Amino acid sequence: MKKLLLPFAVLVIAVACDDENSNDVTPTKTKLLTLQVDAGYQTTTNDWIVIHSEDGELLAFESFESNSVIELETDKPVSGTITTTTIRQGTSNGFNFYFVESHTNVQKGKKMVFKSYSTAPLGVTGEFNVSISDVTGYDQQSLTSRIGSAGSGSWSGGTNILQLNTTTHAGVTKFILSIDDKSSLKYKILENVKANDNISFSFLDMLPYDNIINFNFQPTSDVTLFVIGSEPDPNLYPNSYSLQAYLGNLNTRSTQRAGYLNTLTNYRTMLTITYPDYSLEYVNFGSIPNPNITWPQKSDFSITTSTINNFKASAKKPFAWRYSTWTYLDSQNNVGWTVYAPNDHQTIGELPAEILSQHPALALTKMTYHSTMFYTDAMSYEDLVDSDFAYDLEVPGSRVGIKTKGN
């Protein structure tokens, strides 16, 4: 009988040992995302990164600050891609501004970087005044250095004189003047400008741009166009000449011209054409654009469910990716929430209770749908995620999209 009990006792002890050892097993963790925040990037104590599964389950969240690296992991099973959400808050006179961005369908294990492009501002040395005669009217004017275009202007229909004023900065002596007088688009390069200079000349002395292209579209008076170019020297910063800025409220038109100089490079062209219930967008970074654009049709896109947590669109034509926006506004808070996705649907999970207890304005139920931009011709969604996560703001290439408003 003792010989029979001995194996049974050994078996019981072995099972007990196995149970005891099972308590020491560390759950397998899945790496979701690495967040790197550079030292120069300004943060607040209320900036967060949140990770959900594609069906809205909360997987991980952390607050972040400058000069830090955060590894986000979970011990929950994650079978597919994830949704990342970043929350950044700013405060002005007791009023809270929230900038929230979500990217759906993100592959696990990626790296996200927040970095600063700012440098110490160049010191203001004085003013620069320009007087241009024979200007019979204008659709746009800009007086710009590589720091950009800023200042004031006035025009008299009685004298046909356009007066422009801007600031001068240390080490910056080149300005470019651009005027569209509604019949022609011209420029003039002004070299060796010194603080408090005053220059006068005629619009007739200005030159046509080296390259002028024309964008065509259905008639509207609401056209916005920005053209920005840079010097070839990659070491210059800032390095952005604001050559043209058409700001809507123009005469009704079906063509918009844009001008480019052979001496500048790295062009950024941003065109928005607005109609009562939708708008069209064209963006090009890097080169002089090809103006032959196939514009999307509003009838091909609609929204069937507009809630942020369970959004659904209907698309009759394929698109590369979209972004949809929701907002919330009260007496103390202004929230803008943008969701990027490669498809026509999304499930956004509720934010953690720890965040909502401090920032109740971010509750999903408070979000009001605003609009969706469908990009029918653009970089792939994976490339968009990689560029956004690398904080690369101007990836070369073009995109064409249509924005639907409301429901």
C-alpha positions in Angstrom: 0.0 0.0 0.0 2.9 2.4 0.8 4.4 1.7 -2.7 1.0 2.7 -4.3 0.8 6.0 -2.2 4.3 7.1 -2.9 3.8 7.8 -6.7 0.5 9.6 -5.9 2.2 11.8 -3.3 5.0 12.7 -5.8 2.4 13.6 -8.4 0.5 15.9 -5.9 3.8 17.6 -5.0 4.7 18.1 -8.7 1.3 19.6 -9.5 1.5 21.9 -6.5 5.0 23.0 -7.7 3.6 23.7 -11.2 0.8 25.8 -9.7 3.2 27.8 -7.6 5.6 28.4 -10.6 2.6 29.5 -12.7 2.2 32.5 -10.5 5.6 33.7 -11.4 5.0 33.8 -15.2 5.4 37.4 -16.5 2.6 38.2 -19.0 3.8 38.7 -22.5 3.8 42.4 -23.4 3.1 43.8 -26.9 5.1 46.9 -27.9 2.6 49.4 -29.3 4.5 52.6 -29.9 7.7 54.6 -29.0 7.2 58.3 -28.5 10.2 60.6 -28.6 9.7 64.2 -27.5 12.8 66.4 -28.3 14.1 68.9 -25.8 13.1 71.9 -28.0 9.5 70.8 -28.3 7.2 72.8 -26.0 4.7 70.7 -23.9 2.4 71.3 -21.0 1.5 69.0 -18.0 -1.6 68.1 -19.9 -0.2 66.5 -23.1 -1.1 62.8 -23.5 -0.6 59.9 -25.9 -3.4 57.2 -25.9 -3.5 53.9 -27.7 -6.7 52.0 -28.6 -7.3 48.8 -30.5 -9.2 49.3 -33.8 -12.4 48.2 -32.0 -12.0 51.0 -29.4 -10.5 49.0 -26.5 -8.1 51.1 -24.4 -4.6 49.5 -24.5 -2.2 52.1 -23.0 -1.8 55.8 -22.2 0.9 58.1 -20.9 1.4 61.8 -20.3 4.5 63.2 -22.0 6.9 66.2 -21.7 9.9 67.6 -23.5 13.1 65.7 -23.7 11.6 62.3 -23.0 11.2 58.8 -24.6 8.2 56.7 -23.8 7.6 53.1 -24.6 3.9 52.2 -24.7 3.1 48.5 -24.2 0.2 46.3 -23.3 -0.4 42.9 -21.9 -3.7 42.7 -23.7 -4.0 40.7 -26.9 -3.7 42.9 -30.0 -4.5 41.0 -33.2 -4.5 43.8 -35.7 -3.5 47.5 -36.1 -4.0 50.2 -33.5 -5.3 53.7 -33.2 -3.0 56.4 -31.7 -4.4 59.7 -30.2 -2.3 62.6 -29.2 -3.7 65.4 -26.9 -2.0 68.7 -26.7 -3.4 71.6 -24.7 -2.7 75.3 -24.7 -4.1 77.9 -22.3 -4.6 81.6 -22.9 -6.2 83.9 -20.2 -7.8 80.9 -18.6 -9.2 79.6 -21.9 -8.2 76.0 -22.9 -7.3 75.0 -26.4 -7.1 71.3 -27.2 -5.5 69.9 -30.3 -6.3 66.2 -30.7 -5.2 64.0 -33.5 -6.0 60.3 -34.0 -4.5 58.0 -36.6 -6.3 54.7 -37.2 -5.0 51.5 -38.8 -1.4 52.1 -37.5 1.0 49.1 -37.5 2.3 48.2 -34.0 5.9 49.1 -33.1 6.2 52.4 -34.9 8.1 55.5 -33.6 6.5 58.9 -33.2 8.6 62.0 -32.9 7.7 65.5 -31.7 10.4 68.1 -32.6 10.8 71.8 -32.9 11.7 73.6 -36.1 11.9 77.0 -34.4 15.2 79.0 -34.0 16.0 82.3 -32.3 14.1 85.1 -34.2 16.2 87.5 -36.3 16.3 90.9 -34.7 14.1 93.7 -36.2 16.3 96.5 -37.5 13.7 98.9 -38.9 11.1 99.4 -41.6 11.0 99.2 -45.4 8.5 101.3 -47.4 7.7 100.7 -51.0 5.5 102.9 -53.3 4.3 101.4 -56.6 2.5 103.7 -59.1 0.3 102.7 -62.1 -1.6 100.0 -60.1 -5.1 100.3 -61.4 -6.4 97.6 -59.0 -5.2 94.3 -57.6 -6.3 90.8 -56.6 -3.2 90.2 -54.4 0.0 91.8 -53.3 2.9 90.7 -51.2 6.2 92.2 -50.1 8.3 89.3 -48.7 11.7 88.4 -47.5 12.9 84.9 -46.7 11.3 85.4 -43.3 7.9 85.7 -44.9 5.4 88.4 -45.6 4.2 90.7 -42.9 3.3 94.4 -42.8 0.6 96.7 -44.0 -0.6 98.2 -47.3 -2.9 100.7 -48.8 -4.1 101.6 -52.3 -5.7 104.7 -53.7 -8.0 104.4 -56.7 -7.6 108.1 -57.3 -3.8 108.0 -57.6 -3.4 104.3 -58.6 -0.6 104.2 -56.0 0.0 101.1 -53.8 1.9 101.7 -50.6 3.5 98.8 -48.8 5.3 98.6 -45.5 7.2 95.8 -43.8 10.0 95.2 -41.2 13.6 94.6 -41.9 15.7 92.1 -40.0 19.4 91.6 -39.3 21.2 89.8 -42.1 18.2 89.9 -44.5 18.6 92.3 -47.5 16.6 90.7 -50.2 12.9 91.2 -50.8 10.5 90.1 -53.5 7.5 92.2 -54.4 4.5 90.5 -56.2 1.4 92.1 -57.6 -1.6 90.8 -59.6 -3.4 93.8 -61.0 -6.2 91.6 -62.3 -4.8 91.6 -65.8 -1.2 90.4 -65.2 1.0 88.8 -62.5 4.4 90.5 -62.0 7.3 90.6 -59.6 10.3 92.7 -58.7 13.4 91.6 -56.8 14.7 94.3 -54.4 18.3 93.7 -53.4 20.6 95.3 -50.7 17.6 96.7 -48.7 18.6 98.5 -45.6 16.6 99.5 -42.5 14.2 102.4 -43.1 14.7 102.4 -46.9 12.0 104.0 -49.1 11.7 102.9 -52.7 9.4 104.1 -55.5 8.8 102.7 -59.0 6.0 101.9 -61.5 4.1 98.7 -61.9 5.1 99.0 -65.5 8.7 98.4 -64.5 7.9 95.0 -62.9 8.5 91.7 -64.7 6.2 88.8 -65.5 7.0 85.6 -63.6 9.4 83.1 -65.3 6.6 80.4 -65.1 2.9 81.2 -64.9 0.4 78.3 -64.7 -3.4 78.4 -64.7 -5.6 76.1 -62.5 -9.1 75.5 -64.0 -12.3 74.7 -62.0 -16.0 75.4 -61.9 -16.8 79.2 -61.3 -16.6 80.6 -57.8 -15.5 83.8 -56.1 -14.0 82.0 -53.1 -10.5 81.0 -54.1 -7.5 80.9 -51.7 -4.0 80.4 -53.1 -0.6 80.5 -51.4 2.7 80.1 -53.3 5.9 79.9 -51.2 9.4 79.4 -52.5 12.9 79.1 -51.0 16.5 80.0 -51.8 18.6 77.0 -52.9 20.9 77.3 -49.9 19.7 74.6 -47.5 21.5 76.3 -44.6 19.2 79.4 -44.6 16.5 79.4 -41.9 14.0 80.9 -42.1 13.8 80.4 -45.9 10.3 81.0 -47.1 9.3 83.7 -49.6 5.5 84.2 -49.6 5.2 85.0 -53.3 1.4 85.0 -53.6 -1.5 85.0 -51.2 -5.0 85.2 -52.8 -7.4 85.2 -49.9 -10.8 84.6 -51.3 -13.6 87.1 -52.0 -12.4 87.6 -55.5 -14.3 88.3 -58.6 -16.1 85.2 -59.8 -13.7 83.1 -61.8 -13.0 79.6 -63.2 -9.2 80.1 -63.6 -6.6 81.0 -61.1 -3.0 81.8 -62.1 0.1 81.2 -60.0 3.7 82.4 -60.6 7.1 80.8 -60.1 10.7 82.0 -60.4 13.5 79.9 -61.7 15.9 81.2 -59.0 13.8 79.7 -56.2 13.2 76.1 -55.3 11.3 73.9 -52.9 8.0 75.4 -53.9 4.8 75.0 -51.7 1.5 75.6 -53.5 -1.8 75.4 -51.6 -5.0 76.0 -53.5 -8.5 75.9 -52.0 -11.6 76.4 -54.1 -14.8 76.8 -52.0 -18.5 76.3 -52.9 -21.5 76.6 -50.7 -21.6 72.9 -49.5 -18.1 71.6 -50.3 -14.6 72.6 -51.2 -11.7 71.3 -53.4 -8.1 71.3 -52.3 -4.8 71.0 -54.2 -1.4 70.9 -52.4 2.0 70.5 -53.9 5.4 70.5 -52.1 8.7 70.5 -53.9 8.2 71.4 -57.6 6.3 73.7 -59.9 2.9 72.1 -60.2 1.2 70.5 -63.1 -2.1 72.4 -63.3 -4.0 69.6 -65.2 -6.0 68.3 -62.2 -8.9 65.9 -62.2 -11.1 67.3 -59.5 -13.3 64.9 -57.4 -17.0 65.1 -57.6 -19.2 65.9 -54.6 -21.8 63.3 -55.6 -19.2 60.5 -55.1 -18.8 61.1 -51.4 -21.3 61.3 -48.5 -21.5 60.7 -44.7 -23.8 58.1 -43.4 -22.9 58.2 -39.6 -21.2 61.3 -38.3 -20.4 60.4 -34.7 -16.7 60.3 -33.8 -16.9 56.9 -32.0 -18.7 55.2 -34.9 -18.1 57.2 -38.1 -19.2 55.8 -41.5 -18.9 57.4 -44.9 -20.0 56.3 -48.4 -17.5 56.6 -51.3 -18.4 55.7 -54.9 -14.9 56.4 -56.0 -11.6 55.2 -54.4 -9.6 57.5 -52.2 -6.1 57.2 -50.7 -7.0 58.4 -47.2 -9.2 60.9 -45.4 -9.3 63.1 -42.4 -12.5 64.0 -40.5 -12.8 66.7 -37.9 -15.0 67.2 -34.8 -15.2 70.3 -32.5 -16.5 71.3 -29.2 -16.8 74.9 -27.8 -18.0 76.3 -24.5 -17.1 79.2 -22.3 -13.8 77.8 -21.2 -12.8 75.2 -23.8 -12.2 75.0 -27.6 -11.5 71.4 -28.8 -10.5 70.4 -32.3 -10.2 66.7 -33.0 -9.0 65.3 -36.3 -9.1 61.6 -37.2 -7.0 60.2 -40.1 -8.0 57.0 -41.7 -7.4 55.0 -44.9 -11.0 53.8 -45.2 -14.6 54.9 -44.8 -15.2 54.0 -41.2 -13.6 54.3 -37.7 -14.2 53.3 -34.1 -12.7 55.7 -31.6 -12.7 54.6 -28.0 -13.4 56.8 -25.1 -10.4 58.4 -23.4 -9.2 57.1 -20.0 -11.1 58.2 -16.9 -7.9 59.8 -15.6 -7.8 62.2 -18.5 -11.6 62.9 -18.6 -11.6 63.7 -14.9 -9.2 66.5 -15.6 -10.5 67.5 -19.1 -14.2 66.7 -19.3 -14.4 68.8 -22.5 -12.8 65.8 -24.3 -15.7 63.4 -23.8 -16.7 61.8 -27.1 -20.4 62.6 -26.6 -19.5 66.4 -26.7 -17.9 66.3 -30.1 -19.8 67.8 -33.0 -19.0 66.7 -36.5 -17.6 69.3 -38.9 -16.3 67.9 -42.2 -14.3 65.2 -44.0 -11.6 65.6 -46.6 -11.2 62.7 -49.0 -7.9 62.7 -50.9 -8.4 61.0 -54.2 -4.8 61.5 -55.4 -2.2 61.5 -52.7 0.6 59.6 -51.0 -0.3 56.3 -49.5 -1.8 56.2 -46.0 1.2 54.3 -44.7 3.5 57.1 -46.0 1.3 59.7 -44.4 1.5 58.0 -41.0 5.3 57.7 -41.4 5.7 61.4 -42.3 3.3 62.5 -39.6 5.0 60.4 -37.0 8.4 61.7 -38.1 7.1 65.2 -37.8 8.1 65.8 -41.4 5.7 68.6 -42.4 6.5 69.1 -46.1 7.0 65.7 -47.8 7.5 66.3 -51.6 4.5 65.4 -53.8 1.0 66.5 -54.4 -2.5 65.7 -53.3 -6.0 66.4 -54.5 -9.1 66.3 -52.3 -12.7 67.2 -51.7 -14.1 68.3 -48.4 -17.7 67.6 -47.6 -19.3 69.7 -44.9 -21.9 68.8 -42.3 -24.0 65.7 -42.8 
